[in-house]
Amino acid sequence: MTANSNSQSKIDSEKVIAERLNGYAALFGCIALIGAYSTTGQIIPGFV
């Protein structure tokens, strides 16, 4: 296996956008989890 500079793969811009949106959604979920826990003291409010 030899590295060749001509064989670089191109990443689709749609995949980059999808992964970035996925990261934003995960970050929003973590922030919502921290907010719910700090205000109610429960990980999932209303679920016993």
C-alpha positions in Angstrom: 0.0 0.0 0.0 1.6 3.2 -1.1 0.2 6.7 -0.6 -0.5 8.5 -3.8 -1.3 12.2 -3.8 -3.6 11.7 -6.8 -5.9 9.2 -4.9 -7.3 11.7 -2.4 -11.1 11.2 -1.8 -13.5 14.0 -2.1 -16.0 14.4 0.7 -19.5 15.4 -0.4 -20.7 18.7 0.9 -24.1 17.2 1.8 -22.4 14.7 4.1 -20.5 17.5 5.8 -23.7 19.6 6.3 -25.5 16.5 7.7 -22.8 15.7 10.2 -22.6 19.3 11.3 -26.4 19.4 11.9 -26.2 16.1 13.7 -23.5 17.6 16.0 -25.6 20.7 16.6 -28.6 18.5 17.5 -26.5 16.5 19.9 -25.1 19.6 21.5 -28.6 21.0 21.9 -29.8 17.8 23.5 -26.9 17.9 26.0 -27.7 21.5 26.9 -31.4 20.6 27.3 -30.5 17.7 29.5 -28.4 19.9 31.8 -31.2 22.6 31.9 -33.8 20.0 32.8 -31.7 18.5 35.5 -30.8 21.8 37.0 -34.4 23.0 37.2 -36.2 19.8 38.1 -33.5 17.6 39.6 -34.6 14.7 37.3 -32.9 13.4 34.2 -36.2 13.0 32.4 -38.8 15.2 33.9 -42.2 13.5 34.5 -40.7 10.0 34.1 -40.5 8.0 37.3 
